[in-house]
Amino acid sequence: MLMSRALDPSEPVPAPEVAPAARPAPAIHANSAMAFFREPLAPIFTAVTVLILVVVAIQFARTAGLVAALWAAGGVGVAVWLRNARGTLYDLCFGGLLATGIAAGELLAGNSYLLTGLFTVTNMLEISVAVLLARRFAPTLNLATVEGACRFLLSAAVIAPVPAAAVTAAGLYMINGADPLYSFQTWWFGHALGIAVLGSFGLSLTRRHVVGLRQPLRALEAAVLLALLVAVCAVVFFQSRVQVGFVVIPVLILFAARFRVLGVSTALVIVALTAVGGTMLGRGPFISAGPDLADQALLAQLMVLFGCMPILLVASLLEERDRLSDRAKAGQVRAERASEAKSRLLANVAHEIKSPVGGVIGIGELWKTGQLGEITPTQGEMAEMLVKTARQVEALAHDLLDVARAESGAVKVELRPTDVPGVLEDVRRATALRPEAKDIRLHVISEGDGLVALADSQRLTQVIANLASNAVKYGGAGGLVVFRATKVYDGVRIEVIDRGPGLSADKQAQLFEPFNRLGLERSTVEGHGIGLALAKRLVELQGGTIGVVSTPGEGAAFWVELPAA
């Protein structure tokens, strides 16, 4: 509103009562607070969920004295907080509501006021540190990339629980003499597992992933995979007494292949609940770790954290590859459309040029021959120059048409057995008639028999003639141009070699770009920079490849390789 009024000259703008730099902060705080009260369902629902999870964890998952082996409340709090953060006051209000939910859950589970205060403070310390670290080191909260997933897991799941675990271990030791090592490791593993599994699930649950499950076949596939995973987990973590937890890994890989990050994070929730839950109920393979429940739970936590969590990175890698592939396809489509538009433009320009240029050539010829009246020698030279320039423009128009047709696929090639030495000899004779080849020796070398390529003889002649023209114009200073044909693998290699000044690596990289004359635009050598681009396209249409080998000061060898007939 202030900006729209400031841009309207018909409405006066009142002078601000305070310095401009002091105004934005209260507005931001006010907006964040208003957002909290306008949409309170998410914070309230989160607080209630945390309360329930706290009660369940304390009642059924305690192992090392008063510390639970699986703590889902922290993961839920971190995920929702990160997904809904809107400012400083919003963070304060949301954090206060979370602390209320945790404290209520602790009291309902039967903890004393002292323990309730200790655990509430340490849990909020852990959640706050996880949120701050995730915002600092994984600000995009994008688990669909390997880097984003690693940053979130390392900062929020691995590092964030450490301070809270240390404070809890020290507090429990002072209160009831609990073993600090057991308390620390149980807290760290349980809370790291909760943030890693439930935090990843909450951040990956996006609208784009959910929309994809609306398709009936896709939803059916997800239901079948979930049922398979539940059945495997029930057998492995409740019925089996043998350490066969690796059996769930192929199922997780299947989730990664079909449903990417959301699928794996959902599957990890089921695996963590069944692995740790079965251990807490005295079932499954981990009870063989000994009579101590903390050791049994630790083994289950380790299996999930180090055996199953890496599959999440595999899913991130697959999703990142999908996104890059989609971008590449979109870029290819845009490039093809741009190429088609350019080809149409070139064709239109060439057609528009040909007619008036033909008229100019006709008038110039009449003027030059004196059919329009007597002319002076100077006028004759001017008429000759006019006709020469017009023919250059006409040649450019033909080249533009050829390029446009080649790029649009309008050029058709008829591939048939073609005698390569014969083509080279024809090109040599035609090149020898060029004025600029007067003092240049032209040789044809055929190494071996059966030099027959599968090519379009007319288009191949056009390509070799273009290379020969360039060799004479740009490399003629060496006094020799060699046409050589040899057999390579299952093809025929044609080389046009000159002893001119050669080409640097930078110039070689730009050779086949249209209209690029490599800095010779102002030289006396005529050309438009289209010939090599056209030659490359014509060779590719015949199923061959083209390139150059050159060293500055030692000449250049342009080569074409075509399939043998």
N, C-alpha and C positions, 0 to 999 in steps of 0.2 A: 504494500500500500504506500509506504513512504517513497519507494522508487517511482511508482506510477505518478504520484503527485509531484515529485520533483521534476519529472519529464514533461509535465503539463504546464505551459507558460501561462495559461489562463487562470490558474489557481495559485494564490500566494502560499509560500511555504513558511510556516512559523519558525523562528530561530530556536535551535535546541537550547534547553536549559542547562545541559551538562556537556562536558567534553565528549566528542564523538567516540573516542576510544573507550569510554567507560560504559557505553550503552549496551553493546552486544551481549556481554556476559549475563546480566540479569535476564535478558530475553531468552537466551539459551536455557538457563536454569528453569525459567518459568515454563518454557515449552516442554522440557523433559518431564517436569513434575506434572504438567497438565496431561501429557501423554500417558503417564502412569495411571492417573485417576480416570481418564477417558476410556482406557482399555485395561481394566484391572483383572480380567478373567485369567489371562496367562500367568501373571504373578501369583494370584490366589490359588489357581490350580496347581502351580508348581510347588507352592508351600504345602498344600495338602498332600501332594504326592510324596514330597520329601518326608513329611511327618509319618506317613504310612511306611515308607521304606526304612526309616530309622527304627520304628517299632519292630518290623519284621527282622531286620538285621540283628538287632540286639537280642531278640527272643530266640532266634534260630541259628545264628551264624557266629556266635562268640567262640573263640578258640583259645587265644592267649590271655586268659584272665578276663578282662573286660573289653578286649578289642575284637571286632568282628572280622572274619576272613573275607567277606564280600560286602562292599559298601557301595550301594547303587545311588544313594542320595547325592553324593558329591558329583557323580557323572551327570545326573539329571539337572542339578543346579547349574553346573558349568555350561552345559549345552543350551539351556533355555536362556540363561543370562547373556551368553554371547549372541544368541539369535535375536534378542529383543532389546539390547542396550541402546539408549537414545539420549544419553546425557548424564551429567554428574548427579543431579538430583534423582533421576530415574534409578541410577545405580545405587544410591543410598537407600531409596525406598525399597527397591527390589532386595538388596542385601538385608535390610531390616526384616522384611517379610520372610526371607529364607531362614534367618537366625531364629525367628519366632517359631517356624515350623520345626526346626531341628530341636530347639529347647522343649517344645511341647512333646515331640516324639520321645525324647530322652526321659522326660518325667512320666509319660504314659507307660514306658517300658519298665519303670520301677527304679530308675537311677536316683541317687541322692541329689540334693541341690548342688553339692560340691562337684560331683561327677558331671552333672548336667551343665554346669558352668564351664568346666574344663573342656568337655567334648564340644560344646557349642562354640567356644572360642577357637578351638583348634580346627574344627570343621570349616568355620567361616574363614579362618586364616588360609586354609588349603584352597577353598573355592575362590577366594579373592586373588590369591597368588596365581592360580591357574588362569583366571580370566585376564589378569594383567599381563602374564607372560604370553598367552595366546594372542592378545591384541598387539603385543610388541613384536613377537617373532613370527606369527602367522596371521597377519591382519586381514587377509582375504578370507580366512576360514574355509578355504577351498580344499576339500579332501580328494578332489578329482585330479589332482596332480601329485606326483611322488614327492616333490619338494614340500607342498602344502601339508600333506599327510605326515611327513616326517617332522616338520616343524611343530605341528600341533601335538603329536604324540610325545615328542621329546620335551617340549616346554610344559604342556599342561598335565600330561600323565606321568612322565618320569621325574621331572624336577619339582613340580609344585607340591606333591605330597611330602617331600623330605622335611621341610621346616615343621610342618604340623606333626609328623611322626616323631621328630626329636622332642618337641614340646610335650606331646602325649606320653612318650616313654619316661621323660623326666618327671612329669606330674604323677603318673601312676606309681612310679618308684617311691616318691615322697609320700603318697597317700596310703598305699597298702604294701609297698615293698615288692611290686611286680618286677619280674626280670626285664630290664630295659631292652635287651637285645630281642627277646621274643616280642615284646610290645612294639618295638620299632619295625621289625621286619613284617609282622602281621599287619600293622597299620599301613606300611608303605605298599606292600604287595596288594592288599585288599583294596585300598583306595586308588592305587595306580590302575588296577584292573577295572574298577568301576568307571573311572574317568575315560580310560582308553576305549572301553567297549560302549558304554552308554553315551559318552560324549561324542564319539564318532558316529553312532547311530543318530543322535539328535541333529548333528550338523549335516549329515548326508540326506536327511529326510526333507528333500526339497520338492517344490511343486512339479518341477520337470520330471523327477523320478516317479512321483506318484501318478502323474497323468499317463505315463507309459503303462501303468498297471491297469488302466481302465479297459484295455483291449481284452476281450474274453479269453482268447488263447494265451495271452501273456499272463493274465491273472491265474489261469488254470495251471500253467507251467510253474509259476511261483508257488502255488498251493501244493503241487506234487513234490517240488524240491523241499519245501518246508516239512512236509509229512515224512519224506525220506530222511531228512536230517534229524527230526525228532525221534524217529525209530532207531536210527543209528546211535544217537546219544543215549537213548534209554538202554540199549543193549550194552554199550561200551561203558557207561558211567554208573549203571545201576545193577546190571546183571553179571557182567564179566568181572573176574578176579585177576585177570591177566592185563598187563600194561599194553593195551592196544589202542591208545588214544590217537595214534597216527591214522586210524581208519577214517576219522572225520575230515582229514585234510583233503582227500580227493573230492569230497562233497563240497567243501569250502571253495576249492578251485572251480568246481562246476558253478557255484554261485557267482564267483568272480567273472567267469566267462560269459554267463547269461545275464546277470543283473548288476555287475560292476560293484561300485562302492556300497550302495544301499543294500544290495543283496548280501554282501559279505558282512557288513556291520550288523544286519539283522541276524544272520546266522551266528555271529560271534556272541550275541546276547544269549541265544539258546544254548550254545556250547558252554559259556561261562556259568550260567545258572545250573545246568545239569551236572557239570563237572564238580563245581564247589558244593552245590546242593546235595548231590549224591554222597559226597565225602562227609558232609555234616550229618547226614542221616545214617552214617556207618555202612554205606554201600559202595560198590565199585572197586576199581583196582588200586586206588591210592591208600586204602587202609593197610596195605602191606608195608607202608613206610614206617610202621612202628605203632606203639600204643598211644603216642602223644598226638592229639587231634590237631595241634598247631602244625606239626610236621606233615601230617596228611594233607591238610589244607594248603600248606606251602607247595607241596608237590603238584596239586591240582592247579594252583595259581600259575606256577612256572610253566606247566603244559599249555595253558591258554595264552599266557603272555608271549612266550618264546616259540611255541609250536604252531599256534594258530594266528596270532596277530600279524605276522609277516604277510599272510595272504591278503590283508587289507592293502598293503603296498602293491601287490600284484594287481589288485582291482584298480587302484589308482593309476598304475601304469597303463592298463588297458583302456581306462576311460580317457586318459590324456592322449593316448594314441588315436582313439576315436575322434576326439575333438580336433587334433591336428590333421587327421585324414579328411574330416568334413571341411576344414578351412582350406586344405589343398584342393579339394574338389570344387569348392566355391570359387577359389582363385583361378582354377583352370577354366571353369565356365565363363568367368569374367574375361579372362584372356582370350578365349575363343570368340566371344562376342566382339571384343575389341578388334581382334584380327579380321573377323568377317566385315566389320564396319570399315576398317582400313582398306581391305581388299575392294569393297564396293566403291569407296572414295577414289582409290587409285584407278579403278576401271573407268569411273565416270570422268575423272580428270583427263585420262588418256584419250577417251573418246572425244571429249570437248576440244582437246588440243589438236587432234589429227586433221580435222576439217579446215580450220583457218590456216594451219601450217601448210597444208597442201596448196591452198590458194596463194600463200606467200611464195612458195617454191615456184609455182607456175608463173606468177608475175615476174619474179626474179629471173627465171630462164628467158622469158620474152624480152625483158630489159637487157639482159646480158648479150643476147644475140642480135640486138638492134631492131627487133620487130616492133618496138614501140617508138622508133625514131632513132636518129643518129645519136650516138653517145660518145663522150670523151673517154680517153684511157682511164682517167680517175673514176668516172662513172662506171666503167666496166669492172674495175677492181672492187668498187663498192657493191655492184650487183653480184659479183662472184662471192664476196664475203657474206652477203645477204642469203644467197642460196646455201652456202656452206653452213651458216648458223642455223638456218631453218631445217636443214637435213639433220643436224645434231638434235634439234628439238623433236623432230619426227622420230629419230632413233630412240630418244628418251621415252617418247609416248609408247612405242612398241615394247620397250623394256618394261615400262610400268604395266602394260597390259599383260605381258608374260608373267610378271611377278604376281599380279592380282589373280590371274587364272591358276597359277601354281598353288598359291596359298588357299584359294577357295576350293581346290580340288577339281577345277574345270579342265585342267590339262590331263589328257588321257595318254597313257603310254602303252605301246604294244610290245611286250617282251618276247623276243625271239632270239635264236642263236645269232650272235653278231661277231664277225671277224675283226678282232681288235687291231691287229697290225694294219689291216686295210683302212680302218677308220683313221688311224694315226697318219698313214701315208696321205690320205685325202686332206686331212687338216694341215699337214706339212706343206703340201703344194699350194693350198689356198693361202696359208700364212706367208709363204714366200712371195706372193704377189703384192703384199701390202707394202706401201712406200717405206714405212719405218723399219721393215725387215731387210732392206737392201744390203746392208753390210753385216748381216748376222747369218752365221752358219746354222742350218737346221738339220738335225739327224734323227732318224728313227732306229731304235734298237729293240729287237724282239728276242727275248731270252727264253728258248724252249719252243716246243711245238704245242699244238692244241690250245692256243690262246683265243678261245671262243667264249664270250661272255653272254649271259642271258640279259639282254638290254634292248632298249628302243634305239635303233641305229641313228635315227634323225636327232633325237634328244641327246644321245651320247656325243654325236658330232658337235652339237651346239655347246655342250659343256666343255669338251676338249678345245674347241675353237676359242672359247672365252678364256680358258687358262693360257692358251698359246698367245692370244692377243695381249694379255697382261704380262706374260714373260717377255714378249718383244718390247712392249712399251716401258715397263718398269725395270726389267732385268737385262735389256739389250746391251747395256754398257759392257757386259762380259764378252760379247761377240759370239756366244754360242747358246743355243736352246736345244735340248735333247728330249725326244719323246721316247719313253721306254715302257715296254709291256713285259710283265713277268707273272708267273703262276704263284699264288699264295694259298696254302691250305686248300679249300674247296672253291676258290675264286680266282679272279684275274685282277692284278694291280697295274694301274696305268699311272705313269709319272710324267710331269712336264717340268723339266729342270732347267734353271737358268743360272748364270754366274754373275748376277747383279749384286747390288748392295746388301741384299738379305733383309730380314725382318727381326725386330726385337720381340721378346716374349709378350710384351704389352700389346704390340700391334698384331701379333698372331691371334691374340684373344679377341680382337675386334674385327678380324678379317671378313667374316661372313655376315656382318651387320649391314642391312641395306642403307645406302646413302652415306656410308662412312668411307672416306677416301684416305684415311690415316694421315691427315695433315697435308695432303697434296692438292687441296682444293685450288690453291693459287699457283700451282705449277703449270708448265706449258703442256703437260701431258693431258690429253682429253680423256674424259670419263665422267660417269655419274655415280659410281659406287653401288651399282645395282647388280652387275654381272655375277659376282661371286655368290651373293644371296640367292639369285635365281639358279645358279649352278648347283648350289647345295640342295635346294628344293627338288630340282630335277633328278639329281642323283638319288635322293631319298625315295622319290616316287618309283625308281627302278630297283629299290631294295638294296642300295649300296650305301657306302660312306665316303666322305671326302674330308681331306685335311691338308696340313702343310708341315714340312720339316724345314727349318731355316735357322741359320746362325748369322748374325750381323757381319757383313764383310765377306761372306762365303756363299752367297746366292740363296736360292729357295727351291724347294722341290714340292710342288703341289701334287697330291696323289688322290686317285679314285680307286676304290675297290668294289667290284661287282661280282655277283655269284657266277660261277662257271656254268656254261650250258651243259 
